[in-house]
Amino acid sequence: ALAGDLIDFVRNLPTRRTTCIVLTSTHGFDLDAKDEILTLSEPVLHVPLMIHVPGRGRETRADLVSLEDVAPTLALIVEVEVPRGIDGRHFINGSNGNRPIAAWGDPPTLTIRSDEWRYTWASPGAEPAGPTGLFRESSRAGWWKADTAARDKQRVRRYQEELETYLERQRRR
């Protein structure tokens, strides 16, 4: 309701034809959590994202995107060049093929997801923020089957390399 009020407010401004609104969060909210400690649970990883673009119709999509993809998407909308070295890719026409990566803690536990798979890895010295391993989605509701890492070592190795590369890029910044 408040998001709608904000959009209505902007629609009544003189700048309404040039104002984009982005509503998001650093994480979702796990209503089943027993305490206030965040883990890499599916509800926490399901981050709300709402973008209002003047002149663009309303649509709802379930594409997996990363918060890092928001800046390149806005750059495309407002027709500015994306700075060199920025992470993420635009998703204006749908999923961009990126697999969202999330991290928690220091040293971090990281997770990478696709529509079908989720791999969670505790980096060296990290206290795991939830179950680690390779999980296959069993329904669109976001429930994950048991760890299948021992049976799919090639996929684990590929995801592990992506997470290690991501972690190294973050450390260089």
Secondary structure, DSSP 8 states (H G I E B T S, - for coil): -HHHHHHHHHHTSTTGGG--EEEE-SS---TT-SSS-----HHHH---EEEE-TT-----------GGGHHHHHHHHHT----TT------TTS--S---EEEETTTTEEEEE-SSEEEEEE-TT---SS--EEEEB-STT--B----GGG-HHHHHHHHHHHHHHHHHHHH-
